Amino acid sequence: MKFKKHVFICTNQKDAPKKSCGTERGLELVETFKQELTKHGLQKDIRAQRAGCLDACAFGPSLVVYPEGTYYGNVQPSDVAEIVESHLMNDQPVERLKLNF
């Protein structure tokens, strides 16, 4: 496997009045994750990228971390450093943001 972990951030855009991760800062989250990974020298081991719909629109902005398959919802740019340090670096999911389907 090329990457130890992979973060897929929903950037899907839907027509109003439906909530859409793309309009709820999805692209901003992608850039924030990339910056935070680079800051910690993790960009070769962990990849953060845009994704289409993750079917969690009501909880957006949403993302999923693989290989664990951990979904997060209502993620804000201010949450990214915590997700990187806690989950991506130390394998401890951020419980307050975790979605349980």
PERATA-V735380 format. One line per field, one symbol per residue. ss: DSSP state (H for helix, E for strand, C for the rest). phi: phi as a letter, one per 30 degrees, with the letter a starting at -180 (. if undefined). burial: b if it has 16 or more other C-alpha atoms within 10 Angstrom, else e. Layout:
ss=???
phi=???
burial=???
This chain:
ss=CCCCEEEEEECCCCCCCCCCCCCCCHHHHHHHHHHHHHHCCCCCCEEEEEECCCCCHHHCCCEEEECCCEEECCCCHHHHHHHHHHHHCCCCCCHHHECCC
phi=.dcdbbcccdbdccdecddbdddciedddeddddddddecicddcbccadbdecibedcddbabccddidcbbhdcedddedddddddcbhcededcdccd
burial=eeeebbbbbbbbbeeeeebbbbbbbbbbbbebbbbbbeeeebbeebbbbbbebbebbebbbbbbbbeeebbbbbbbeeebbebbbebbeeeebbeebbbee
